[in-house]
Structure formats: C-alpha cells, structure tokens
Amino acid sequence: MKRSYSVDLLIFGGGIAGLWTLLCARQAGYQALLLENHALGGVQSIASQGIIHGGTKYALGGSVTASTRAIGDMPGIWRDALAGRGDMDLSGVRLLSGHQYLWSSGSLTSSLASLLASKLMQSRVAPLARDEHPPPFDVSGFRGRLYRLEEPVLDTASLMKGLADQARPWCCLYDAESMEIRNNNTVVVGNLEISPCRVLLVAGKGNAALMERWGMTVPRMQLRPLHMLMARGKLPPVHAHCLGASANPRLTITSYPLEGEESVWYLGGELAETGVTRDPAAQIAEARAELERLLPWMDFTPLQWATLPIDRAEVATPGGKRPDDCYLGGDGSVMVAWPTKLAFAPRLADRVLERLAQEGVQASEQETPPLDLPAPPLAPLPWEHATWS
Ligand SMILES: Cc1cc2nc3c(=O)[nH]c(=O)nc-3n(C[C@H](O)[C@H](O)[C@H](O)COP(=O)(O)OP(=O)(O)OC[C@H]3O[C@@H](n4cnc5c(N)ncnc54)[C@H](O)[C@@H]3O)c2cc1C
C-alpha cells in the first residue's frame, strides 16, 4: 500500500538553487521537500569557482549592464549570511578569500585600461601600489597592473555542506527513472505518493529530462560548456582574474589548500571556454603554456594536472549568450528555474517565494512527517575525484 503525503512545495535538485530555496521556503513556513537523484551539493555548484560576483566582471564590457545591476547586491547579501546576520546562516562556511585581484597581462586594450581608471570602476576596483602586491605578483618580473576587487571567494565544499546540514531532514535520495507522475501532479516514488501544491525544477542540466516528464516544452535550456583545469602542487594562494584584450577574463584562478603544503589552482575564464574542443592532454598543454606566458617567473614543471569538462545549464537566450539574471519560469503548478550564477541563489529563492505568495499558495499548518527514503550523500569537490597526470 502506498503512503500519501501532501506538501506545499516539492523541489527537484539539491544544488545551490534547490537547497537555498528549500531553506527559505521552510523559514517562510511552507512544508517543502527536496528530491535529489545523485548527491547534495549539485553538479555545477560544487564544481563552481565559488566567486560571489558583484558585477565588476560584467562592467568590464564598458558600461553598467542589466547583469551588473542585477548582481550588484549579491556580495552584501552573502556577506551578511557569512557573518550569521542574514536570513540564511552561513557563519560556519569557510571563506577562501575576502577579495580577489584583477591583473593585466600587459596587452590590455587602451579602452579597458581607461575603463579601469574610470569613475564607474572606482568604487569596485582599487589599483594597488607595487609595495602592496601579494605573491605571486610581488616580484620585479611582474610588469602589469594589479587591482583589488572586494568580491569574496567561498569554499564550495564547506558552503554546500553548510546548506546540506541544515536542509538534510527534508532532502531525500530517489530514483528518477522509476518516478511516476500522475495526472493530478502526484509524484509516485517507490511506495510513496507525494501530492505537492507546487513543484520547482532546479535540477541544472537535469531540468530538460524532468520537463519532458511533465510534458513541458518551454522554457528552453541552453548549455554552455567549459573545460576547466586543476593544477596541484606547492602553489601560493591566488584568487585572480587576468584581463586580456577582451572584456572576458583571459584566465581566472581560484585556489584551494590541500593537506600539507600543497594546493590546487582551479583555472577557468577564456581558457576553459575556448578549451572545450581540446582533448584533456591538449588542454593541459595549453594551460601550462598560458601560465608560463602570464607568470613567467614561476616554475610550473613539478605540477600534477587534471581537467574537468562541465556544462553550465541556463535558460536559453537569443544567440546563446549568458543570461543577465537568474531565471524563474514554468506555469501552472510546475516552476522551472536556473540561477545562472551561484551568487544569484538568494535572489532566485526570493522570486520563488514571491511567486508562491502571488499565486496564493498558503503554508500548511500540519508538519509533513519525514519521508521513508535515504538521505542523499554529499557531492565531492572536482579535485577529490580527478585523475591526475
Ligand atoms: C566550472 C563552473 C564554475 C562556476 N563558477 C561560478 C562562480 O565562481 N560564481 C558563480 O556565481 N557561479 C559560478 N558558476 C555557475 C554556478 O555554479 C551555477 O549557476 C549554479 O551552481 C547552478 O546551481 P543549480 O543548483 O541550478 O545546479 P547544480 O549545481 O548543477 O545542481 C543540480 C542538481 O540537480 C540534480 N539533479 C539532476 N537531475 C535530477 C533529477 N532528475 N531529479 C532530482 N535531482 C536531479 C543534480 O544531481 C544536482 O545535484 C560556475 C559554473 C561552472 C560550471
């Protein structure tokens, strides 16, 4: 015999979007549950660079765009959460760095150079004098300009664990293949029948298959692939974007300390975007050459290398460009969302709650008892399951 449950909100996907929204919905009094088919921490979320963007990267295009405006409030919201002052308590989450650096490779276009010196950027980036340069930029061999950017970088493992620890009582592992959806939106998983008032699909790339199960053809999803790199060895901590000739960072480095003296440099930016057509060996060779070009005084020969091909899943845009904001769509009782950025998770959760309120979804008074399903494990960091060469 099936056991029946009624919930206000049933969330699919335990990445940053699902966990953050689940916790906000519970705080607002909703009976919300989350189903995950793999591991909490997500696919993109745990593999992200953990940068809480405030829009500077987007302003490098030369003007304040919709992206810049939408994302401008995010570092403040995250800083409050990290300090335990916000709606979300992230006081236990490890900050890898409170700020990042922007550095010019020397081949900065004059328009980018004047933008960095402009009023628009003055409140965002501070140029550093030579004697303020941190390693590895504190050598005479470094000829470019260095700017400090007040945007934090989080340890994504600690972030996702912090959220998962709070959300665990309402998160269940299920088998997506054997799930049935009945006409009236009842979801049947094993011997459980869950009747949600609203469904939220935030399964990243997995949204496409879930939407198909619900017979939805819109919204459409786009995938923007990356070929990220990991370099492991005795490396100094660096959280920095290298600016080249275009508005997109040529290289973005974040670093993660390992046990002992080693750390991982996690490399993204244009190198990861243009590297999607290269095989891992060619991508590693290109990354090594790029580091040698950009930081020629450092010795990269003793490093171990690995790569991570991964897709960014987003709502489709004309021309396949990065969306400016997080996205919430869908209709009737099934909502579909992609946060676009880790940093946008709080904004997306607010939008979901606004929509529930607009549609008159009331918080049930009766607490849903725990489901008889296992708790999902936590997703590992990319370098914890990498094959090193
Ligand atoms: C390499 C990389 C670096 C990035 N760096 C940054 C950064 O520095 N800063 C920033 O703000 N953003 C960054 N981003 C973007 C950011 O990571 C993503 O926008 C965000 O993590 C997406 O979160 P999500 O919860 O929607 O998806 P995901 O993290 O992908 O989580 C989706 C979850 O859904 C689950 N799932 C899949 N199918 C199903 C199903 N059928 N049923 C139930 N669950 C399912 C998956 O297992 C997964 O747990 C980066 C992205 C990438 C790929």
PDBQT file of the ligand as one rigid body, heavy atoms in Angstrom, charges set to zero:
ROOT
HETATM    1  C1  LIG A 401      33.015  25.392 -13.699  1.00  0.00    +0.000 C 
HETATM    2  C2  LIG A 401      31.998  26.380 -13.215  1.00  0.00    +0.000 A 
HETATM    3  C3  LIG A 401      32.410  27.469 -12.467  1.00  0.00    +0.000 A 
HETATM    4  C4  LIG A 401      31.454  28.375 -11.989  1.00  0.00    +0.000 A 
HETATM    5  N1  LIG A 401      31.875  29.387 -11.188  1.00  0.00    +0.000 NA
HETATM    6  C5  LIG A 401      30.970  30.222 -10.642  1.00  0.00    +0.000 A 
HETATM    7  C6  LIG A 401      31.385  31.217  -9.721  1.00  0.00    +0.000 A 
HETATM    8  O1  LIG A 401      32.566  31.324  -9.387  1.00  0.00    +0.000 OA
HETATM    9  N2  LIG A 401      30.439  32.035  -9.199  1.00  0.00    +0.000 N 
HETATM   10  C7  LIG A 401      29.113  31.930  -9.522  1.00  0.00    +0.000 A 
HETATM   11  O2  LIG A 401      28.305  32.721  -9.014  1.00  0.00    +0.000 OA
HETATM   12  N3  LIG A 401      28.677  30.966 -10.393  1.00  0.00    +0.000 NA
HETATM   13  C8  LIG A 401      29.576  30.114 -10.937  1.00  0.00    +0.000 A 
HETATM   14  N4  LIG A 401      29.166  29.126 -11.799  1.00  0.00    +0.000 N 
HETATM   15  C9  LIG A 401      27.730  28.972 -12.070  1.00  0.00    +0.000 C 
HETATM   16  C10 LIG A 401      27.063  28.217 -10.906  1.00  0.00    +0.000 C 
HETATM   17  O3  LIG A 401      27.875  27.159 -10.500  1.00  0.00    +0.000 OA
HETATM   18  C11 LIG A 401      25.712  27.657 -11.317  1.00  0.00    +0.000 C 
HETATM   19  O4  LIG A 401      24.902  28.676 -11.874  1.00  0.00    +0.000 OA
HETATM   20  C12 LIG A 401      24.935  27.087 -10.122  1.00  0.00    +0.000 C 
HETATM   21  O5  LIG A 401      25.781  26.303  -9.313  1.00  0.00    +0.000 OA
HETATM   22  C13 LIG A 401      23.788  26.220 -10.614  1.00  0.00    +0.000 C 
HETATM   23  O6  LIG A 401      23.160  25.673  -9.477  1.00  0.00    +0.000 OA
HETATM   24  P1  LIG A 401      21.963  24.641  -9.620  1.00  0.00    +0.000 P 
HETATM   25  O7  LIG A 401      21.529  24.315  -8.238  1.00  0.00    +0.000 OA
HETATM   26  O8  LIG A 401      20.934  25.183 -10.561  1.00  0.00    +0.000 OA
HETATM   27  O9  LIG A 401      22.572  23.397 -10.410  1.00  0.00    +0.000 OA
HETATM   28  P2  LIG A 401      23.541  22.205  -9.990  1.00  0.00    +0.000 P 
HETATM   29  O10 LIG A 401      24.575  22.615  -9.032  1.00  0.00    +0.000 OA
HETATM   30  O11 LIG A 401      24.003  21.614 -11.284  1.00  0.00    +0.000 OA
HETATM   31  O12 LIG A 401      22.594  21.202  -9.222  1.00  0.00    +0.000 OA
HETATM   32  C14 LIG A 401      21.568  20.486  -9.884  1.00  0.00    +0.000 C 
HETATM   33  C15 LIG A 401      21.222  19.287  -9.007  1.00  0.00    +0.000 C 
HETATM   34  O13 LIG A 401      20.107  18.612  -9.583  1.00  0.00    +0.000 OA
HETATM   35  C16 LIG A 401      20.330  17.222  -9.509  1.00  0.00    +0.000 C 
HETATM   36  N5  LIG A 401      19.505  16.523 -10.489  1.00  0.00    +0.000 N 
HETATM   37  C17 LIG A 401      19.740  16.321 -11.817  1.00  0.00    +0.000 A 
HETATM   38  N6  LIG A 401      18.712  15.630 -12.356  1.00  0.00    +0.000 NA
HETATM   39  C18 LIG A 401      17.826  15.404 -11.360  1.00  0.00    +0.000 A 
HETATM   40  C19 LIG A 401      16.571  14.748 -11.288  1.00  0.00    +0.000 A 
HETATM   41  N7  LIG A 401      16.008  14.160 -12.357  1.00  0.00    +0.000 N 
HETATM   42  N8  LIG A 401      15.925  14.700 -10.093  1.00  0.00    +0.000 NA
HETATM   43  C20 LIG A 401      16.451  15.293  -8.995  1.00  0.00    +0.000 A 
HETATM   44  N9  LIG A 401      17.651  15.919  -8.992  1.00  0.00    +0.000 NA
HETATM   45  C21 LIG A 401      18.322  15.978 -10.174  1.00  0.00    +0.000 A 
HETATM   46  C22 LIG A 401      21.835  17.067  -9.737  1.00  0.00    +0.000 C 
HETATM   47  O14 LIG A 401      22.324  15.821  -9.278  1.00  0.00    +0.000 OA
HETATM   48  C23 LIG A 401      22.352  18.248  -8.919  1.00  0.00    +0.000 C 
HETATM   49  O15 LIG A 401      22.537  17.880  -7.567  1.00  0.00    +0.000 OA
HETATM   50  C24 LIG A 401      30.084  28.205 -12.286  1.00  0.00    +0.000 A 
HETATM   51  C25 LIG A 401      29.670  27.118 -13.068  1.00  0.00    +0.000 A 
HETATM   52  C26 LIG A 401      30.606  26.203 -13.509  1.00  0.00    +0.000 A 
HETATM   53  C27 LIG A 401      30.148  25.020 -14.305  1.00  0.00    +0.000 C 
ENDROOT
TORSDOF 0
